[in-house]
Amino acid sequence: MLKFARPIHPGEFLREEYLVPLGMSAGVFAKKLNLPRTRIERIIKEEVGLTPDTALRLARFFNTMPEFWMNFQKAYELEIEASKIASELEKIVPLDTAA
C-alpha cells in the first residue's frame, strides 16, 4: 500500500489540486455537481468522506473514473484505521508464518 507522510483526505486533494487552481468556490462547484453547497464544504474541510454518489459526480465533472475517487477514500480510511489499531495488528501472526 502506498504510504504518505500523513494520510491525505480526498477533500484536501479535491480542494488543493482542483478547486484552488480553478479558482472555484465550494458553492459554485456544488451547483455544477447539482449538490448541496454544505456537502462540498464538509468534504473540502475534511469533515466527511466521499460517497459513491459524490464520486460519480466528481468523475463525470472531471472526466475521471468514479473508482479513482472511491479508491482514494478507501485508502484514506484504511490508513487512518491501521494507525488506530496498529498495536492490535502487530499481535496477529500471519498465516504463512504461523506454526
C-alpha positions as CSV (number, residue, x, y, z in Angstrom):
1,M,0.0,0.0,0.0
2,L,1.3,3.5,-0.9
3,K,2.2,5.4,2.2
4,F,2.4,9.1,2.6
5,A,3.9,11.1,5.5
6,R,0.3,11.5,6.6
7,P,-2.9,10.3,5.3
8,I,-4.4,12.6,2.6
9,H,-8.1,13.1,2.8
10,P,-9.9,13.2,-0.6
11,G,-11.3,16.5,0.4
12,E,-7.8,18.0,0.7
13,F,-6.9,16.6,-2.7
14,L,-10.1,18.0,-4.2
15,R,-9.5,21.4,-2.7
16,E,-5.8,21.8,-3.4
17,E,-5.5,20.0,-6.8
18,Y,-8.8,21.1,-8.4
19,L,-10.8,23.9,-6.7
20,V,-7.9,26.2,-5.8
21,P,-6.2,26.0,-9.2
22,L,-9.6,26.5,-10.9
23,G,-10.4,29.4,-8.5
24,M,-13.7,27.8,-7.9
25,S,-15.7,28.2,-4.6
26,A,-17.5,25.4,-2.9
27,G,-20.8,27.0,-3.8
28,V,-20.1,27.3,-7.5
29,F,-18.7,23.8,-7.6
30,A,-21.7,22.4,-5.7
31,K,-24.0,23.9,-8.3
32,K,-22.0,22.4,-11.1
33,L,-22.4,19.0,-9.5
34,N,-26.0,19.6,-8.6
35,L,-25.2,19.0,-4.9
36,P,-25.9,21.0,-1.7
37,R,-23.1,23.5,-1.0
38,T,-22.8,22.1,2.5
39,R,-21.8,18.7,1.2
40,I,-18.9,20.1,-0.8
41,E,-17.9,22.4,2.1
42,R,-17.8,19.5,4.5
43,I,-15.8,17.4,2.1
44,I,-13.1,20.0,1.4
45,K,-13.0,20.8,5.2
46,E,-12.2,17.1,5.6
47,E,-15.2,16.7,7.9
48,V,-16.8,13.9,5.9
49,G,-15.7,11.4,3.2
50,L,-16.8,10.8,-0.3
51,T,-19.9,8.8,-1.0
52,P,-20.5,6.8,-4.2
53,D,-22.9,9.5,-5.3
54,T,-20.3,12.2,-4.9
55,A,-17.6,10.0,-6.6
56,L,-19.9,9.5,-9.6
57,R,-20.5,13.3,-9.9
58,L,-16.8,14.1,-9.5
59,A,-15.9,11.6,-12.1
60,R,-18.4,13.0,-14.5
61,F,-17.3,16.6,-14.0
62,F,-13.6,16.0,-14.1
63,N,-13.7,13.3,-16.7
64,T,-12.1,10.7,-14.4
65,M,-13.3,7.3,-13.1
66,P,-15.5,7.0,-10.0
67,E,-13.2,4.3,-8.8
68,F,-10.4,6.8,-8.6
69,W,-12.4,8.8,-6.1
70,M,-13.7,5.8,-4.2
71,N,-10.2,4.2,-4.0
72,F,-8.8,7.5,-2.7
73,Q,-11.5,7.4,0.1
74,K,-10.9,3.8,0.8
75,A,-7.1,4.2,1.0
76,Y,-7.5,7.2,3.4
77,E,-9.9,5.2,5.7
78,L,-7.6,2.2,5.7
79,E,-4.6,4.2,6.6
80,I,-6.4,6.0,9.4
81,E,-7.8,2.8,10.8
82,A,-4.4,1.0,10.5
83,S,-2.8,3.7,12.6
84,K,-5.5,3.4,15.2
85,I,-5.2,-0.3,15.7
86,A,-1.5,-0.7,14.9
87,S,-0.7,-2.4,18.2
88,E,-3.6,-4.9,17.8
89,L,-2.5,-5.7,14.3
90,E,1.1,-6.4,15.5
91,K,-0.3,-9.2,17.7
92,I,-1.7,-11.1,14.8
93,V,0.5,-13.8,13.4
94,P,0.2,-14.0,9.6
95,L,-1.0,-17.4,8.4
96,D,2.2,-18.1,6.3
97,T,4.4,-17.7,9.4
98,A,2.1,-19.4,12.0
99,A,3.4,-22.6,13.4
